[in-house]
Amino acid sequence: MKLFGTIILAGLVSMLVGGVATLVLSALAACVSGACGLGDTQQLALMPFYALLGMGVFGVAATRSRWREAMFYSVRLLLLIPVVLIIVGLAADASPGAEKKFVLTKALQLALPFWAVVVSLWWMVRRFLSGREKAAA
């Protein structure tokens, strides 16, 4: 039951970390369109979904008997999702006759908060599991 509470608390904290990362990135990046504020709102609205995805994946990984390995593979998988999407976007832009729609800076503005949520959630759950393992030993 403590694991469940820890995952929920870590999800809430990681949502805040992702929100702060979104606001910092939007303040640092130059506005190139008229709807900059709407894009930031959309990114902030995605934070609960990022946290729920991470909570589900890390919750399943934490219940395994070999949780260290499962957590390692889970964080790698979650961190690779935006990388694959960025590569696919670059490849679609590079195809002949394609209209240039993909913007790398916008893709990184979407990927960095996701990475912040995933890494902070992974760190908090891993720290709880390590402490529980030390207490049991």
Phi and psi restraints in degrees (value plus and minus 20) as a CYANA .aco file:
   2 LYS   PHI     -85.8   -45.8
   2 LYS   PSI     -55.1   -15.1
   3 LEU   PHI     -83.1   -43.1
   3 LEU   PSI     -63.3   -23.3
   4 PHE   PHI     -80.4   -40.4
   4 PHE   PSI     -66.0   -26.0
   5 GLY   PHI     -84.7   -44.7
   5 GLY   PSI     -58.4   -18.4
   6 THR   PHI     -85.1   -45.1
   6 THR   PSI     -60.8   -20.8
   7 ILE   PHI     -86.5   -46.5
   7 ILE   PSI     -59.3   -19.3
   8 ILE   PHI     -86.1   -46.1
   8 ILE   PSI     -65.9   -25.9
   9 LEU   PHI     -82.9   -42.9
   9 LEU   PSI     -62.3   -22.3
  10 ALA   PHI     -83.9   -43.9
  10 ALA   PSI     -56.4   -16.4
  11 GLY   PHI     -83.7   -43.7
  11 GLY   PSI     -62.1   -22.1
  12 LEU   PHI     -85.8   -45.8
  12 LEU   PSI     -63.8   -23.8
  13 VAL   PHI     -85.8   -45.8
  13 VAL   PSI     -60.6   -20.6
  14 SER   PHI     -87.7   -47.7
  14 SER   PSI     -50.5   -10.5
  15 MET   PHI     -82.5   -42.5
  15 MET   PSI     -62.0   -22.0
  16 LEU   PHI     -84.4   -44.4
  16 LEU   PSI     -61.3   -21.3
  17 VAL   PHI     -81.6   -41.6
  17 VAL   PSI     -64.1   -24.1
  18 GLY   PHI     -83.8   -43.8
  18 GLY   PSI     -58.3   -18.3
  19 GLY   PHI     -84.5   -44.5
  19 GLY   PSI     -61.9   -21.9
  20 VAL   PHI     -84.5   -44.5
  20 VAL   PSI     -62.0   -22.0
  21 ALA   PHI     -81.9   -41.9
  21 ALA   PSI     -59.8   -19.8
  22 THR   PHI     -83.4   -43.4
  22 THR   PSI     -65.8   -25.8
  23 LEU   PHI     -86.3   -46.3
  23 LEU   PSI     -58.8   -18.8
  24 VAL   PHI     -85.6   -45.6
  24 VAL   PSI     -64.7   -24.7
  25 LEU   PHI     -85.1   -45.1
  25 LEU   PSI     -58.0   -18.0
  26 SER   PHI     -89.8   -49.8
  26 SER   PSI     -49.8    -9.8
  27 ALA   PHI     -94.3   -54.3
  27 ALA   PSI     -53.0   -13.0
  28 LEU   PHI    -102.7   -62.7
  28 LEU   PSI     -51.9   -11.9
  29 ALA   PHI    -100.5   -60.5
  29 ALA   PSI     125.5   165.5
  30 ALA   PHI     -96.2   -56.2
  30 ALA   PSI     122.2   162.2
  31 CYS   PHI    -104.0   -64.0
  31 CYS   PSI     100.6   140.6
  32 VAL   PHI    -132.1   -92.1
  32 VAL   PSI     -21.9    18.1
  33 SER   PHI    -152.5  -112.5
  33 SER   PSI     151.1   191.1
  34 GLY   PHI    -100.0   -60.0
  34 GLY   PSI     -32.1     7.9
  35 ALA   PHI    -132.0   -92.0
  35 ALA   PSI      23.8    63.8
  36 CYS   PHI     -84.6   -44.6
  36 CYS   PSI     -61.9   -21.9
  37 GLY   PHI     -83.9   -43.9
  37 GLY   PSI     -55.8   -15.8
  38 LEU   PHI     -88.9   -48.9
  38 LEU   PSI     -55.3   -15.3
  39 GLY   PHI     -85.2   -45.2
  39 GLY   PSI     -58.3   -18.3
  40 ASP   PHI     -86.5   -46.5
  40 ASP   PSI     -58.4   -18.4
  41 THR   PHI     -84.7   -44.7
  41 THR   PSI     -59.9   -19.9
  42 GLN   PHI     -84.8   -44.8
  42 GLN   PSI     -61.4   -21.4
  43 GLN   PHI     -85.1   -45.1
  43 GLN   PSI     -60.0   -20.0
  44 LEU   PHI     -86.2   -46.2
  44 LEU   PSI     -52.6   -12.6
  45 ALA   PHI     -89.8   -49.8
  45 ALA   PSI     -40.6    -0.6
  46 LEU   PHI    -101.0   -61.0
  46 LEU   PSI     -36.5     3.5
  47 MET   PHI     -76.5   -36.5
  47 MET   PSI     -64.3   -24.3
  48 PRO   PHI     -81.7   -41.7
  48 PRO   PSI     -54.9   -14.9
  49 PHE   PHI     -89.4   -49.4
  49 PHE   PSI     -59.8   -19.8
  50 TYR   PHI     -80.6   -40.6
  50 TYR   PSI     -65.9   -25.9
  51 ALA   PHI     -86.0   -46.0
  51 ALA   PSI     -61.1   -21.1
  52 LEU   PHI     -84.0   -44.0
  52 LEU   PSI     -59.8   -19.8
  53 LEU   PHI     -82.0   -42.0
  53 LEU   PSI     -67.7   -27.7
  54 GLY   PHI     -84.7   -44.7
  54 GLY   PSI     -59.7   -19.7
  55 MET   PHI     -83.4   -43.4
  55 MET   PSI     -60.3   -20.3
  56 GLY   PHI     -86.0   -46.0
  56 GLY   PSI     -67.2   -27.2
  57 VAL   PHI     -86.5   -46.5
  57 VAL   PSI     -67.4   -27.4
  58 PHE   PHI     -92.5   -52.5
  58 PHE   PSI     -48.2    -8.2
  59 GLY   PHI     -84.6   -44.6
  59 GLY   PSI     -61.5   -21.5
  60 VAL   PHI     -89.2   -49.2
  60 VAL   PSI     -62.4   -22.4
  61 ALA   PHI     -85.7   -45.7
  61 ALA   PSI     -53.7   -13.7
  62 ALA   PHI     -91.8   -51.8
  62 ALA   PSI     -41.4    -1.4
  63 THR   PHI    -106.4   -66.4
  63 THR   PSI     -24.9    15.1
  64 ARG   PHI     -94.4   -54.4
  64 ARG   PSI     135.0   175.0
  65 SER   PHI     -89.9   -49.9
  65 SER   PSI     -55.9   -15.9
  66 ARG   PHI    -121.6   -81.6
  66 ARG   PSI      50.6    90.6
  67 TRP   PHI     -90.0   -50.0
  67 TRP   PSI     -49.7    -9.7
  68 ARG   PHI     -82.4   -42.4
  68 ARG   PSI     -66.0   -26.0
  69 GLU   PHI     -84.7   -44.7
  69 GLU   PSI     -63.7   -23.7
  70 ALA   PHI     -83.8   -43.8
  70 ALA   PSI     -60.3   -20.3
  71 MET   PHI     -86.8   -46.8
  71 MET   PSI     -59.5   -19.5
  72 PHE   PHI     -82.0   -42.0
  72 PHE   PSI     -67.4   -27.4
  73 TYR   PHI     -88.5   -48.5
  73 TYR   PSI     -54.0   -14.0
  74 SER   PHI     -86.0   -46.0
  74 SER   PSI     -65.8   -25.8
  75 VAL   PHI     -87.2   -47.2
  75 VAL   PSI     -56.1   -16.1
  76 ARG   PHI     -84.2   -44.2
  76 ARG   PSI     -63.0   -23.0
  77 LEU   PHI     -83.3   -43.3
  77 LEU   PSI     -65.9   -25.9
  78 LEU   PHI     -86.9   -46.9
  78 LEU   PSI     -54.8   -14.8
  79 LEU   PHI     -93.7   -53.7
  79 LEU   PSI     -42.6    -2.6
  80 LEU   PHI    -102.2   -62.2
  80 LEU   PSI     -37.4     2.6
  81 ILE   PHI     -77.9   -37.9
  81 ILE   PSI     -73.0   -33.0
  82 PRO   PHI     -85.6   -45.6
  82 PRO   PSI     -51.3   -11.3
  83 VAL   PHI     -82.6   -42.6
  83 VAL   PSI     -65.0   -25.0
  84 VAL   PHI     -83.6   -43.6
  84 VAL   PSI     -61.9   -21.9
  85 LEU   PHI     -84.9   -44.9
  85 LEU   PSI     -57.1   -17.1
  86 ILE   PHI     -87.0   -47.0
  86 ILE   PSI     -62.5   -22.5
  87 ILE   PHI     -83.8   -43.8
  87 ILE   PSI     -61.9   -21.9
  88 VAL   PHI     -84.1   -44.1
  88 VAL   PSI     -59.9   -19.9
  89 GLY   PHI     -83.9   -43.9
  89 GLY   PSI     -61.9   -21.9
  90 LEU   PHI     -85.5   -45.5
  90 LEU   PSI     -59.3   -19.3
  91 ALA   PHI     -87.2   -47.2
  91 ALA   PSI     -58.4   -18.4
  92 ALA   PHI     -86.4   -46.4
  92 ALA   PSI     -55.3   -15.3
  93 ASP   PHI     -90.4   -50.4
  93 ASP   PSI     -50.9   -10.9
  94 ALA   PHI    -100.5   -60.5
  94 ALA   PSI     -32.6     7.4
  95 SER   PHI     -87.7   -47.7
  95 SER   PSI     123.6   163.6
  96 PRO   PHI     -86.7   -46.7
  96 PRO   PSI     117.6   157.6
  97 GLY   PHI      62.5   102.5
  97 GLY   PSI     -18.6    21.4
  98 ALA   PHI    -104.0   -64.0
  98 ALA   PSI     123.4   163.4
  99 GLU   PHI     -97.9   -57.9
  99 GLU   PSI     115.8   155.8
 100 LYS   PHI     -94.5   -54.5
 100 LYS   PSI      84.1   124.1
 101 LYS   PHI    -137.0   -97.0
 101 LYS   PSI     -45.3    -5.3
 102 PHE   PHI     -98.7   -58.7
 102 PHE   PSI     108.3   148.3
 103 VAL   PHI    -139.5   -99.5
 103 VAL   PSI      99.4   139.4
 104 LEU   PHI     -84.2   -44.2
 104 LEU   PSI     -58.2   -18.2
 105 THR   PHI     -85.0   -45.0
 105 THR   PSI     -58.3   -18.3
 106 LYS   PHI     -87.9   -47.9
 106 LYS   PSI     -58.4   -18.4
 107 ALA   PHI     -84.4   -44.4
 107 ALA   PSI     -60.1   -20.1
 108 LEU   PHI     -89.5   -49.5
 108 LEU   PSI     -52.5   -12.5
 109 GLN   PHI     -85.8   -45.8
 109 GLN   PSI     -48.2    -8.2
 110 LEU   PHI    -103.5   -63.5
 110 LEU   PSI     -53.6   -13.6
 111 ALA   PHI     -98.2   -58.2
 111 ALA   PSI     -59.8   -19.8
 112 LEU   PHI     -82.8   -42.8
 112 LEU   PSI     -62.2   -22.2
 113 PRO   PHI     -84.3   -44.3
 113 PRO   PSI     -55.7   -15.7
 114 PHE   PHI     -81.9   -41.9
 114 PHE   PSI     -64.8   -24.8
 115 TRP   PHI     -83.5   -43.5
 115 TRP   PSI     -58.2   -18.2
 116 ALA   PHI     -82.8   -42.8
 116 ALA   PSI     -62.3   -22.3
 117 VAL   PHI     -83.8   -43.8
 117 VAL   PSI     -67.3   -27.3
 118 VAL   PHI     -85.5   -45.5
 118 VAL   PSI     -66.4   -26.4
 119 VAL   PHI     -87.5   -47.5
 119 VAL   PSI     -60.8   -20.8
 120 SER   PHI     -87.7   -47.7
 120 SER   PSI     -59.0   -19.0
 121 LEU   PHI     -85.6   -45.6
 121 LEU   PSI     -63.7   -23.7
 122 TRP   PHI     -81.3   -41.3
 122 TRP   PSI     -63.9   -23.9
 123 TRP   PHI     -83.1   -43.1
 123 TRP   PSI     -63.5   -23.5
 124 MET   PHI     -89.0   -49.0
 124 MET   PSI     -62.2   -22.2
 125 VAL   PHI     -88.0   -48.0
 125 VAL   PSI     -61.2   -21.2
 126 ARG   PHI     -83.7   -43.7
 126 ARG   PSI     -59.1   -19.1
 127 ARG   PHI     -85.6   -45.6
 127 ARG   PSI     -60.2   -20.2
 128 PHE   PHI     -83.8   -43.8
 128 PHE   PSI     -64.7   -24.7
 129 LEU   PHI     -86.6   -46.6
 129 LEU   PSI     -56.9   -16.9
 130 SER   PHI     -85.6   -45.6
 130 SER   PSI     -61.9   -21.9
 131 GLY   PHI     -84.5   -44.5
 131 GLY   PSI     -59.0   -19.0
 132 ARG   PHI     -86.0   -46.0
 132 ARG   PSI     -57.3   -17.3
 133 GLU   PHI     -87.8   -47.8
 133 GLU   PSI     -60.3   -20.3
 134 LYS   PHI     -86.8   -46.8
 134 LYS   PSI     -57.8   -17.8
 135 ALA   PHI     -87.9   -47.9
 135 ALA   PSI     -52.1   -12.1
 136 ALA   PHI     -96.3   -56.3
 136 ALA   PSI     -44.6    -4.6
